[in-house]
Amino acid sequence: MHEQLVLFGATGDLAAGQVVPALANLLRDRLLPANFRIHAVGKTRFESDAAFHQWLSERIARRAGDACDADALRELLARTTYTSVDLSQPETLAATLKVDPRGGVLSYLAVPPDLFVPIAQGLKLAGLLEEPSRLMLEKPIGSDLASARAINAAIATCVPEARVFRLDHYLGKATVQNLLALRFGNTLLEAVWSRRWIERVDLLVAETAGVDGREQYYSRYGALRDMVQNHMLQMLCLIAMEPPAAMDADTVRDQKLMVLRALRPFTTAMAPGESVRGVYQAGVVGAQPVGGFNQLEGQSVETFVALRAHIDNWRWAGVPFNLVHGKRLATRSTQIVVTFKPVSHWLFEKPNRQQAAPNRLLVRLQPEENIELQLMSSLAGPEWGAMELQSLPLNLSVAPTRRRRIAYERLFLDALNGRHALFVRDDEVEAAWKWIDSIADAWRGADCALQPYPAGSWGPQTAMPFLPSAISGVAHAK
Ligand code: BG6
């Protein structure tokens, strides 16, 4: 396990909100090496390491609150030094960083993607990408296929793919990994996991938070590039991929890649019917009045996206995968809903065929992580005619014996140990961008306008058919 982490973007939101708290938790649980050290790097100047520690502790208290153990944080900061440097200048970076490469280091770049290449070049010059050192990149990798390709190609000249870790924190969520256990550990589920028995698949990531404070980044990306290209497509891959022959990283990633390549590209003709893009206006979220999204001048990105994705292969032909994500929606809810087809012949009066709920597998990631299988069942009535069926949830969650790990904890342990399975490969990133580019091009070509929706709603009205029925109130499967 590597003993040194070089943390780029140490003064950013992600470091305070997720990364440092995750590392503090790992330290508290004694899962990091005894000599673990952090070399924090950022542009901001601090008078001393102590000044940086103080500043970061205050920021973490505001951002992560209870999620970060205060004693462990103190111990972690005692092992942390800070360097301020211009990250866009490889030579300066190499000359400024004082890190001993012996034993290998993990360098993690939680910075905008246009800094990936100069930083990697600086690390290479400093000898910090030699075997067994590793490079970990935060999403997004570029902003379209061309920029992702350019980044991947330039990174490949600094460090081989076998030592590159592209982080997508959704892959670190226990419930997302559980999709693999559910699918491939159960005869019952895998036997019905195809177009023959599945009617539709819904992926919803609804957030109540707005863009506030991230306008610079968000106005370049929007909801499609910020969430769908990475987190949502990774979930879709785990749901749709063929069973891998083994669980090693490349075998699993090969199967995910096949799904991405089978996604039907969007065209100008299909964009208006198969997608909705929206932008939030002033409204009320959880009784709080909030303002609308302030686009940076000259930009017009969406804060809401609904897509009907089609996977053109034997398993999924004809099954819609509805992907919906939005900021400032009515509640925070992330869920995957797999809706099965109705039974072939309905025998019961109560409820009648139209009112009968379909079987569903519901995987919730927010606000709670849990999994349930909704099946029809009935208590025997006092007489034959009184039998009434109802949809009952079978709880498939494993009750955690301890606090759930935040996604970054798991991913850091894997990267420090050199395990790749939960990281995204270069070709996956590029295949995902290729599909996303087809959507962006189709929106441009079809002149798909941004549809306003009030903050605190479920998005534009036209997006209702894309939402899971429990939310839209539209009974989809009959
Ligand atoms: C990030 C996006 O990658 O994921 C954010 O940049 C988004 O815009 C966040 O809010 C969602 O992550 P989670 O784990 O809170 O669902």
Residues whose N, C-alpha, C, O or C-beta is under 5 A from the ligand:
A	BS01	BG6	D226
